Amino acid sequence: MSIFEYKGSALVAMVGTYCFAIASDRRLGVQLQTIATDFKRIYNIHPKLFIGLSVLLAMLKLCINVSSSTSNSMSFAKRPVIAGLGDDDKPFICTMDAIGAKELAKDFVVAAEELFETISQALLSSVDRDCLSGWGGHVYVVTPMEVTEKILKGRMD
């Protein structure tokens, strides 16, 4: 069985005022068969840089430079979500388009205190519509001073 047969995941990133959040579901499965219910998809690359992958950790080891090697290393059907704070603590989020080019998102911003609730509701709403993802979620909210990780309870079927 190929690792590319492990399908189903939900990943989302949002920016706030001098902060960002990244969230994922916790289910790993092969089509409708659940393999794990506490699978980690979000990895801390740097204190202010996180990457969310819908593929296994082995694919992460292929990434040397997050912004350029990621597009060359990942299967285009398995697009990563990258979120971070720049040198001036300005948040950024990006993903890859269908041919592997970096795509920066600038059109979604919420206040810092509302960011956790907004991203949590977005993740849980998407998981409820997707039978190949679920089992709650991981949420990271990152500010220049701290990283907060929370586990969400959600649909467990």
Secondary structure, DSSP 8 states (H G I E B T S, - for coil): --GGGEE---EEEEEETTEEEEEEE--EEETTEEEESS---EEEEETTEEEE-SS-HHHHTT-SSHHHHHHHHS-TTS--EEEEE-TT--EEEEEE-TTS-EEEE-S-EE-HHHHHHHHHHHHHHHHHT-TTS-S-EEEEEE-SS-EEEEEE-----
